[in-house]
Amino acid sequence: MCYERSISLWKSMFLIYMYINSKSFYKCERLKELINCLA
């Protein structure tokens, strides 16, 4: 159970990492603003 949970966490971290790297700096900044709004 714990193993599966860590795998899904790793997958989501990886997807976020890939998403940020695939976008321009401007969009990355917009993403940070969005996260700040949601936080």
C-alpha positions as CSV (number, residue, x, y, z in Angstrom):
1,M,0.0,0.0,0.0
2,C,2.7,2.5,1.1
3,Y,4.7,1.5,-1.9
4,E,1.9,2.3,-4.3
5,R,1.3,5.6,-2.7
6,S,4.9,6.7,-3.1
7,I,4.8,5.6,-6.7
8,S,1.8,7.8,-7.5
9,L,3.4,10.7,-5.6
10,W,6.5,10.3,-7.7
11,K,4.4,10.2,-10.9
12,S,2.6,13.4,-10.0
13,M,5.9,15.1,-9.1
14,F,7.4,14.0,-12.4
15,L,4.3,15.2,-14.4
16,I,4.5,18.6,-12.7
17,Y,8.3,18.7,-13.4
18,M,7.7,17.9,-17.1
19,Y,4.9,20.4,-17.3
20,I,7.0,23.2,-16.0
21,N,9.9,22.3,-18.2
22,S,7.8,22.1,-21.3
23,K,6.4,25.6,-20.8
24,S,7.9,29.0,-21.4
25,F,9.2,31.1,-18.5
26,Y,6.1,33.3,-18.7
27,K,3.8,30.4,-18.4
28,C,5.8,29.1,-15.5
29,E,5.4,32.4,-13.7
30,R,1.7,32.3,-14.4
31,L,1.6,28.8,-12.9
32,K,3.3,30.1,-9.7
33,E,0.7,32.8,-9.5
34,L,-2.0,30.3,-9.8
35,I,-0.5,28.1,-7.1
36,N,-0.2,31.2,-4.8
37,C,-3.9,32.0,-5.4
38,L,-4.9,28.4,-4.5
39,A,-2.6,28.2,-1.5
